[in-house]
């Protein structure tokens, strides 16, 4: 029974991955966007027996992966539902990328908190501020990766970067990541309950 619930998550993961890869807007952009989810899946698969996260954390990772798959399929600037939101609220751009960057801070923060807490890598008093700083570091590293990709692959830069003419896009991406990380910290008690309920400490 315990194994079945993980198979359920994996099945949803592959349904969205396969859908995402069917006639995406731009194949190279699709690969760049879904690559973190593919890499994450491989890492989690090979570390599953040595370190098993809570079902709560695995579910969050799945949600984050789905966000990446949707962004990869349509490109972040052209996700249909967020185009509708753009029209309804008279926004100047499609803001799906901001959702993606919020989760870029939100989900990794939960991953780091659980890993550091259970492995006792960092003392609890230092845990939360360091997690926020590490989430920001991940965001900055990703922005550097986007910049490097844009230099190398100029023709695909606009779709991958998704700036949509917004000059402060990089800074706002990191800001949304920061917000996501802080929200995760505020909800950390929920994760701690799951850790205790699953007897993982």
C-alpha positions as CSV (number, residue, x, y, z in Angstrom):
1,X,0.0,0.0,0.0
2,X,2.8,2.4,0.9
3,X,4.5,1.8,-2.5
4,X,1.2,2.3,-4.4
5,X,0.9,6.0,-3.3
6,X,4.4,6.7,-4.8
7,X,3.4,5.0,-8.0
8,X,0.4,7.2,-8.1
9,X,2.6,10.3,-8.0
10,X,5.0,8.9,-10.6
11,X,2.1,8.1,-12.9
12,X,0.8,11.7,-12.8
13,X,4.4,12.9,-13.4
14,X,4.8,10.9,-16.6
15,X,1.3,11.8,-17.9
16,X,2.1,15.5,-17.7
17,X,5.7,14.9,-19.0
18,X,4.4,13.0,-22.1
19,X,1.6,15.6,-22.7
20,X,4.2,18.4,-22.4
21,X,6.5,16.7,-25.0
22,X,3.7,16.3,-27.6
23,X,4.1,19.2,-30.1
24,X,5.4,21.8,-27.8
25,X,5.7,25.4,-29.0
26,X,9.5,25.2,-29.3
27,X,11.3,21.9,-28.8
28,X,14.6,23.4,-27.5
29,X,12.8,25.7,-25.1
30,X,10.7,22.7,-23.9
31,X,13.9,20.7,-23.2
32,X,15.4,23.6,-21.2
33,X,12.2,24.1,-19.1
34,X,11.6,20.4,-18.3
35,X,15.2,19.5,-17.7
36,X,15.2,20.5,-14.0
37,X,12.2,18.2,-13.4
38,X,13.9,15.3,-15.3
39,X,17.1,15.8,-13.4
40,X,15.2,16.0,-10.1
41,X,13.3,12.8,-10.9
42,X,16.5,10.9,-11.5
43,X,18.1,12.1,-8.3
44,X,15.0,11.3,-6.2
45,X,14.8,7.8,-7.9
46,X,18.4,6.9,-7.0
47,X,18.2,8.3,-3.5
48,X,14.8,6.9,-2.6
49,X,16.0,3.9,-0.6
50,X,18.8,5.9,1.2
51,X,16.7,9.0,2.0
52,X,12.9,9.0,1.6
53,X,11.2,12.4,1.8
54,X,7.7,12.7,3.3
55,X,4.8,12.2,0.9
56,X,4.0,15.9,1.5
57,X,7.3,16.9,0.0
58,X,7.1,14.5,-2.9
59,X,3.6,15.9,-3.7
60,X,5.0,19.5,-3.7
61,X,7.8,18.3,-6.0
62,X,5.2,16.8,-8.4
63,X,3.3,20.1,-8.5
64,X,6.5,22.0,-9.2
65,X,7.3,19.6,-12.0
66,X,3.8,20.0,-13.5
67,X,4.3,23.8,-13.5
68,X,7.6,23.3,-15.4
69,X,5.9,20.9,-17.9
70,X,3.2,23.4,-18.7
71,X,5.7,26.2,-19.1
72,X,7.8,24.0,-21.4
73,X,4.8,23.0,-23.5
74,X,3.4,26.5,-24.2
75,X,6.5,28.6,-23.2
76,X,6.1,30.7,-20.1
77,X,4.9,33.8,-22.0
78,X,2.0,32.0,-23.7
79,X,0.3,29.8,-21.2
80,X,-3.4,30.1,-22.3
81,X,-5.0,30.4,-18.9
82,X,-2.7,33.2,-17.9
83,X,-3.4,35.0,-21.2
84,X,-7.0,34.9,-20.1
85,X,-6.0,36.4,-16.7
86,X,-3.9,39.0,-18.5
87,X,-7.0,40.1,-20.5
88,X,-9.4,40.0,-17.6
89,X,-7.2,42.1,-15.4
90,X,-5.7,44.2,-18.2
91,X,-2.2,43.1,-17.4
92,X,0.7,44.1,-19.6
93,X,2.2,40.6,-19.8
94,X,1.5,36.9,-19.2
95,X,2.6,36.3,-15.6
96,X,2.9,32.5,-15.6
97,X,6.6,32.8,-15.1
98,X,6.0,34.6,-11.8
99,X,4.1,31.5,-10.6
100,X,7.0,29.4,-11.7
101,X,9.5,31.5,-9.8
102,X,7.3,31.5,-6.7
103,X,7.5,27.7,-6.7
104,X,11.2,27.9,-7.5
105,X,11.5,29.3,-4.0
106,X,8.6,27.5,-2.3
107,X,9.3,23.9,-3.1
108,X,13.2,23.8,-2.8
109,X,12.8,25.4,0.6
110,X,10.7,22.5,1.8
111,X,13.2,20.1,0.3
112,X,16.1,21.8,2.0
113,X,14.2,22.1,5.4
114,X,13.4,18.5,5.5
115,X,16.8,17.3,4.4
116,X,18.7,19.6,6.9
117,X,16.2,18.9,9.7
118,X,16.3,15.2,9.5
119,X,20.0,14.9,8.8
120,X,20.7,17.5,11.5
121,X,23.1,19.3,9.1
122,X,22.2,22.8,10.3
123,X,21.1,23.8,13.8
124,X,17.4,24.6,14.0
125,X,17.9,28.2,14.9
126,X,19.9,28.8,11.7
127,X,17.8,26.6,9.5
128,X,15.2,28.9,8.2
129,X,17.3,32.0,7.4
130,X,19.9,29.8,5.7
131,X,17.1,28.1,3.6
132,X,15.8,31.5,2.4
133,X,19.3,32.5,1.4
134,X,20.0,29.2,-0.4
135,X,16.7,29.6,-2.3
136,X,17.8,33.0,-3.4
137,X,21.1,31.5,-4.4
138,X,19.4,28.9,-6.5
139,X,17.3,31.6,-8.2
140,X,20.3,33.7,-9.0
141,X,22.1,30.7,-10.4
142,X,19.2,29.9,-12.6
143,X,19.1,33.5,-13.9
144,X,22.8,33.2,-14.8
145,X,22.0,30.0,-16.6
146,X,19.3,31.8,-18.6
147,X,21.7,34.6,-19.4
148,X,24.3,32.1,-20.6
149,X,21.8,30.2,-22.7
150,X,20.6,33.5,-24.3
151,X,24.2,34.2,-25.3
152,X,24.8,30.8,-26.8
153,X,21.4,30.2,-28.3
154,X,20.2,33.6,-29.4
155,X,17.3,32.5,-31.6
156,X,15.6,30.7,-28.6
157,X,16.5,33.3,-26.0
158,X,13.2,35.2,-26.0
159,X,11.0,32.1,-25.5
160,X,13.3,30.7,-22.8
161,X,13.8,34.0,-20.9
162,X,10.1,35.0,-21.2
163,X,10.9,38.7,-20.3
164,X,8.2,40.0,-22.6
165,X,9.9,43.3,-22.8
166,X,9.9,43.8,-19.0
167,X,13.4,45.3,-18.1
168,X,13.2,44.2,-14.4
169,X,12.2,40.7,-15.2
170,X,15.3,39.1,-13.7
171,X,15.0,41.0,-10.4
172,X,11.3,40.3,-10.1
173,X,11.9,36.6,-10.8
174,X,14.2,36.5,-7.8
175,X,11.8,38.5,-5.7
176,X,9.0,36.0,-6.4
177,X,11.4,33.2,-5.5
178,X,12.1,35.0,-2.2
179,X,8.4,35.3,-1.5
180,X,7.9,31.6,-2.2
181,X,10.7,30.7,0.2
182,X,9.3,32.9,3.0
183,X,5.9,31.4,2.6
184,X,7.4,27.9,2.8
185,X,9.2,29.0,6.1
186,X,5.8,30.2,7.5
187,X,4.2,26.9,6.6
188,X,7.1,24.8,7.9
189,X,5.1,23.5,10.9
190,X,2.9,21.5,8.4
191,X,5.9,19.7,7.1
192,X,7.2,19.0,10.6
193,X,3.9,17.3,11.4
194,X,4.2,15.1,8.3
195,X,7.8,14.2,9.4
196,X,6.6,13.2,12.8
197,X,3.5,11.3,11.6
198,X,5.6,9.2,9.2
199,X,8.2,8.6,11.9
200,X,11.0,9.8,9.8
201,X,13.0,11.6,12.5
